[in-house]
């Protein structure tokens, strides 16, 4: 079954408890952490993780769209993140970053922007828990999925299967009812969905429907 990780960024943040309650049937809660440098926008600090931990038992994955992720990793791990995802474009020392995440007791994920090739993470696949393929350019919600990312997903799935690795494939950006089945068929295990879930009149039903595709 597909895992679902709704992005809280697309919810009504004025009523966080209600927004989190609407996605109780999901598998993860996805936090888009933006620093205003790596991407144009700014979003949540570590204390936001603490606030969510007080109102939800869903595991939190913190997607660090930040420069100098080595500074942020301990902060978000300490506040209760179960999985931390860093961007391949932010460091020349990715193996060290993955080790740092695991030493903090979290699952380790690596994200790739649309233009970043897969070969830069090929030798990290044995130690990764998850690869997040951005299907839009990060920084803004509500964008359309870049169709060229479908072959990229398929290529990554082939790399994982041929190597016998266990890391999952996650996608983030532009997921809708028209392309979700295509993404799953291409090899996706985990879907980040913000607008699709929170703009639906019945978010819980939408989650169940997506997970059962």
Secondary structure, DSSP 8 states (H G I E B T S, - for coil): --EEEEEGGGS-GGGHHHHHHTTTTSSEEEEEEEBSSSSS-B---HHHHHHHHTT--SEEEEEEE-SSHHHHHHHHHHTT-SEEEEEGGG-S-HHHHHHHHHHTT-EEEEEE-TTS-GGGGGGGGGG-SEEEEESS-TT-SS----TTHHHHHHHHHHHHHHHT---EEEEES---TTTHHHHHHHT--EEEESHHHHTSTTHHHHHHHHHT-
